[in-house]
Amino acid sequence: MSLLFSPHALGALTLQNRIVIAPMCQYSADNGNASDWHLMHLGQLAMSGAGLLIVEATAVSPEGRITPQDLGLWSDENEAALARVIASVQRWANASRMPLAIQLGHAGRKASSEVPWRGGQLLPPGQGGWPTVGPSALPHLTNEVPPQALTLADLARIKADFVQAALRAQRIGFEAIELHAAHGYLLHQFLSPLANQRTDEYGGSLSHRLRFPLEVFEAVRQALPESLPVGVRLSATDWVDGGLDLAQTTEFGLALKARGAAFLHVSSAGVSPLQKIPLGPGYQVDLAAHLKREVGLPTIAVGLITEPQQAEAIVAQGEADFVALARGMLYDPRWPWHAAAELGAQVSVPAQYWRSQPRELKALFGDTSMGQR
């Protein structure tokens, strides 16, 4: 029996299998508002047979967007636009027994950027950008304008923005929330000594650098019912000497667990252009395995996990509870179908697609007793 296709709990939410669709920015929103692109994009992924779909990084404030085209959830207009999309997608996601989650974040000093296919560089205010903010007045790249160092009043406002976005997500009907503390964005910037050189209670020692991300998590967790899981995506290491490392991230994970975190989604890097990443198949799995072992929360591994047998082995060997795919799912939105076929398992798909099942794989979709004229 395939463990990859066995049910498992993510906090109070039980997923029908261990495959997670990782959040992937589409850079296709209008002033934060979800568009028909999101309806099409999320709609196809909702029929993939995965256990969970996490909607892309969604900004909690306008200045928290990575690009001007980022999805947002800071206004009633944003909420209405995303609710329209999610209501339609959930109709078919529910037919496939796939819950939807959303990732909430703030880009900090990496905000105000051009979309990736136009270079991804910092946009100045005169070209559609805006002033950026960060823990300290340190730019991501040396040739960029430094961000404005956040004041204590700014921190309180941003924390409130996270809470309000989370409440909007709950009203829309999302069944889990992931806070983005990875890839060099604001919460990660506070965690890393490479970006955080404050001298107040939010900088310096590890306990001080953890303070703001933990305050944000606590505020969001307390604002929502216990039945709605809240987890964190984190960069386990900066891959830079003197930066955030696995030992420090373990302390962060333990602090999150003590505050009621439902899961950890383990990635790495993003805070410094000096990073030296040892790319290779499953290159971040060891990081997830360490945090699963030392922290003890349900753990999602991600990063160059591309083959069904590879994903099966990660779960079977106890290195992670779930595996997440991003680019691989964009390339092959039916990856879970193909993985189930290879591993002798089943996936849940809408009845309209049952007839696509190959004759030699009669058990792939379960009950497919659908006549055809």
C-alpha positions in Angstrom: 0.0 0.0 0.0 1.3 3.5 -0.9 1.9 5.7 2.1 2.0 8.7 -0.2 -1.7 8.1 -0.9 -2.8 7.4 2.7 -4.8 10.0 4.8 -2.9 12.1 7.3 -3.8 14.9 9.7 -2.7 18.5 9.3 -3.8 19.9 12.6 -7.5 19.5 12.8 -7.7 18.9 9.0 -7.3 15.4 7.6 -6.0 15.2 4.0 -6.9 12.3 1.8 -3.2 11.9 0.7 0.2 13.4 1.4 0.6 15.5 -1.8 0.5 19.3 -1.3 0.4 21.8 -4.1 2.8 24.5 -2.9 1.9 28.2 -3.2 3.0 29.7 -6.5 2.7 33.4 -7.3 0.9 34.1 -10.6 1.4 37.9 -10.7 -2.0 38.3 -12.4 -4.0 40.3 -9.9 -5.4 43.8 -10.4 -4.7 46.0 -7.3 -4.7 42.8 -5.3 -7.9 41.5 -6.8 -8.1 37.9 -8.0 -8.8 37.6 -11.7 -10.2 35.1 -14.2 -6.6 33.8 -14.5 -6.9 32.6 -10.9 -10.2 31.0 -11.6 -8.6 29.0 -14.5 -5.3 28.3 -12.7 -6.8 27.2 -9.4 -9.6 25.4 -11.1 -7.3 23.0 -13.0 -5.2 22.4 -9.9 -8.4 21.6 -7.9 -8.9 18.5 -10.1 -5.3 17.3 -9.8 -6.0 14.7 -7.1 -3.6 16.2 -4.6 -4.4 16.3 -0.9 -4.2 20.1 -0.4 -4.0 23.2 -2.5 -2.3 26.2 -1.0 -3.1 29.5 -2.8 -0.2 31.7 -3.7 1.5 34.3 -1.4 -1.2 36.8 -0.7 -0.2 40.3 0.6 -1.7 41.6 3.8 -1.2 45.2 2.7 -0.5 47.1 -0.5 3.1 47.8 0.4 3.6 44.1 1.3 3.2 43.0 -2.3 6.2 41.5 -4.1 5.0 43.0 -7.4 2.2 45.4 -8.3 0.4 42.3 -9.8 0.4 40.3 -6.5 -2.7 38.9 -5.0 -3.9 40.8 -1.9 -6.4 40.4 0.9 -6.3 43.8 2.6 -9.6 45.3 1.4 -13.3 44.4 1.0 -12.7 44.5 -2.8 -9.9 42.0 -2.5 -12.0 39.8 -0.4 -15.0 39.8 -2.8 -12.9 39.1 -5.8 -11.1 36.2 -4.2 -14.4 34.9 -2.7 -15.9 34.7 -6.2 -13.0 32.6 -7.4 -12.8 30.3 -4.4 -16.5 29.6 -4.3 -16.3 28.3 -7.9 -13.1 26.4 -7.4 -14.3 24.8 -4.1 -17.4 23.4 -5.8 -15.1 21.1 -7.8 -12.3 20.8 -5.2 -14.9 19.4 -2.8 -15.9 16.8 -5.4 -12.3 15.8 -5.4 -12.1 16.0 -1.6 -9.4 18.6 -1.7 -9.3 21.4 0.9 -7.9 24.8 0.0 -5.4 26.8 2.1 -3.9 30.2 1.6 -0.5 31.7 2.3 -0.4 35.1 3.8 2.7 37.3 3.7 4.5 40.6 3.5 7.5 41.1 1.2 9.3 43.7 3.3 12.4 44.9 1.5 11.8 42.5 -1.4 8.5 44.3 -2.3 8.0 46.8 -5.1 9.6 44.5 -7.7 9.0 43.9 -11.4 7.3 40.6 -12.3 9.9 37.8 -12.9 9.4 37.5 -16.7 10.4 41.2 -16.9 13.5 40.9 -14.8 12.2 41.0 -11.3 14.2 44.0 -10.3 13.2 46.7 -7.7 10.7 49.2 -9.2 11.3 52.8 -8.2 8.2 54.8 -7.2 8.2 56.7 -10.5 7.9 53.4 -12.4 5.0 51.8 -10.6 6.8 51.0 -7.4 6.7 52.3 -3.8 9.1 52.7 -0.8 9.9 49.4 0.8 10.2 48.6 4.5 12.3 46.1 6.5 13.6 45.4 10.0 16.7 47.5 9.3 17.7 50.0 6.5 19.6 47.3 4.7 18.8 46.7 1.0 18.5 43.1 -0.4 21.0 44.0 -3.2 23.7 46.6 -2.7 22.6 48.7 -5.6 19.0 49.0 -4.4 17.5 51.9 -2.4 17.5 50.8 1.3 14.1 50.1 2.9 12.7 52.2 5.6 13.4 50.6 9.1 10.1 49.7 10.7 9.1 51.6 13.8 7.3 49.9 16.7 4.0 51.5 15.5 4.7 50.0 12.0 5.1 46.6 13.6 1.8 46.9 15.4 0.1 47.9 12.2 1.6 45.1 10.2 0.6 42.5 12.8 -3.0 43.9 12.6 -2.8 43.5 8.9 -2.0 39.9 9.2 -4.9 39.3 11.5 -7.4 41.1 9.3 -6.2 39.2 6.2 -6.6 35.9 8.2 -10.1 36.8 9.2 -10.9 37.6 5.6 -9.5 34.2 4.5 -11.7 32.5 7.1 -14.8 34.2 5.8 -13.9 33.2 2.3 -13.8 29.6 3.4 -10.2 28.6 3.4 -9.6 25.5 5.6 -6.0 26.3 6.6 -3.7 29.3 6.7 0.1 29.4 6.1 2.1 32.3 7.2 5.1 33.1 4.9 8.3 33.3 6.9 10.6 32.1 4.1 12.4 33.2 1.0 13.7 36.5 2.2 10.3 38.1 2.9 9.5 40.2 5.9 9.1 37.6 8.6 12.2 35.8 7.4 14.0 39.2 7.3 13.3 39.6 11.1 14.6 36.0 11.7 17.9 36.4 9.8 20.8 38.4 11.2 21.7 39.2 7.6 18.7 41.4 7.3 17.9 42.3 10.9 20.5 44.5 12.6 18.1 46.2 15.0 19.3 47.2 18.4 15.9 47.2 20.1 13.9 44.2 21.5 13.3 42.9 17.9 16.9 42.5 16.9 20.2 41.1 18.1 19.9 37.8 19.9 17.9 34.9 18.5 15.2 35.3 21.0 14.8 39.0 20.0 14.8 38.1 16.3 12.1 35.6 16.8 9.9 38.0 18.6 8.1 39.7 15.8 7.4 36.5 13.7 6.1 34.9 16.9 3.9 37.9 17.8 2.4 37.7 14.3 1.8 34.0 14.6 0.2 34.3 18.0 -2.1 37.2 16.9 -3.3 35.2 13.9 -3.7 32.0 15.9 -5.7 33.7 18.6 -8.0 35.4 16.1 -9.1 32.2 14.5 -11.0 29.1 15.8 -8.8 26.2 16.9 -10.4 24.0 14.2 -8.7 26.1 11.5 -5.0 25.0 11.2 -2.4 27.7 11.1 1.1 26.8 10.0 4.3 28.4 8.8 6.5 28.2 5.7 10.1 28.8 6.7 13.5 28.9 5.3 15.4 26.5 7.4 18.8 28.0 6.4 20.0 31.0 4.6 22.9 29.0 3.0 25.2 31.9 4.0 27.8 31.9 6.7 26.6 34.0 9.6 23.0 33.8 8.5 20.0 31.9 9.8 20.9 28.2 10.2 19.1 25.0 11.0 19.8 25.1 14.8 18.2 28.6 15.0 15.3 27.5 12.9 14.8 24.5 15.2 14.3 26.9 18.1 11.8 28.9 16.0 9.9 25.7 15.2 9.8 24.7 18.9 8.5 28.2 19.8 5.8 27.9 17.1 4.8 24.5 18.4 4.4 25.9 21.9 2.1 28.5 20.5 -0.2 26.1 18.6 1.3 25.8 15.1 -0.3 23.0 13.1 2.5 22.4 10.7 5.9 23.5 9.3 6.5 23.8 5.5 10.2 23.6 5.1 12.1 25.5 2.4 15.3 27.5 2.5 17.2 30.6 1.3 16.0 33.8 -0.3 17.3 36.5 2.1 20.7 37.1 0.5 22.3 37.1 -3.0 25.4 35.5 -1.4 23.5 32.2 -0.8 25.2 29.0 -2.0 22.5 26.4 -2.4 23.5 22.7 -3.1 20.9 22.1 -5.7 19.9 18.5 -6.4 16.9 16.2 -6.2 15.2 16.6 -2.8 17.9 19.0 -1.7 15.8 20.4 1.2 14.4 17.0 2.4 17.2 16.7 5.1 16.1 20.0 6.5 12.5 18.9 6.8 13.6 15.6 8.3 15.6 17.3 11.0 12.7 19.7 11.9 10.2 16.8 11.9 12.4 14.9 14.3 13.4 17.7 16.6 10.2 19.8 16.6 7.6 17.0 16.2 5.1 19.0 14.2 3.5 17.7 10.9 6.1 18.6 8.3 5.9 19.4 4.6 9.0 18.8 2.5 9.5 20.8 -0.7 12.2 21.4 -3.4 13.0 19.3 -6.5 10.7 16.5 -5.5 9.7 15.4 -9.0 9.2 11.6 -9.1 6.5 9.4 -7.6 8.9 6.8 -6.1 11.0 9.7 -4.7 8.0 11.2 -3.0 6.8 7.8 -1.7 10.3 7.1 -0.2 10.3 10.5 1.6 7.0 9.7 3.4 7.7 6.0 3.9 11.1 6.7 5.5 9.6 9.2 7.9 11.6 12.2 6.5 8.4 14.2 6.2 4.7 13.8 6.6 3.8 15.5 3.3 5.6 16.4 0.1 4.9 19.6 -1.8 5.3 20.3 -5.5 5.3 23.7 -7.2 6.9 24.0 -10.6 6.4 20.3 -11.2 2.7 20.7 -10.7 2.6 23.7 -13.2 4.3 21.5 -15.8 2.0 18.5 -15.0 -1.2 19.4 -13.3 -2.2 15.7 -13.2 1.0 14.6 -11.4 -1.0 13.0 -8.6 -3.0 10.9 -11.2 0.2 9.7 -12.7 1.8 9.0 -9.3 -1.2 7.0 -8.2 -1.0 4.9 -11.4 2.7 4.2 -10.8 2.2 3.4 -7.1 -1.0 1.4 -7.4 -3.1 3.9 -5.5 -6.3 5.8 -6.1 -7.2 9.5 -6.5 -10.5 11.4 -6.2 -11.5 13.2 -9.3 -14.8 14.7 -10.6 -17.0 12.1 -12.4 -16.7 14.1 -15.6 -13.1 12.9 -15.9 -13.6 9.2 -15.1 -13.7 8.2 -18.7 -10.1 9.3 -19.1 -8.9 6.3 -17.0 -6.8 3.9 -19.0 -8.4 0.5 -19.4 -5.4 -1.2 -17.7 -5.9 1.0 -14.6 -9.5 0.3 -13.7 -9.0 1.1 -10.0 -7.2 4.5 -10.4 -10.3 6.6 -9.8 -12.3 4.2 -7.6 -15.9 3.9 -8.7 -16.0 4.7 -12.4 -19.2 2.9 -13.3 -20.3 5.7 -15.7 -22.0 4.7 -18.9 -21.1 6.3 -22.1 -23.2 6.7 -25.2 
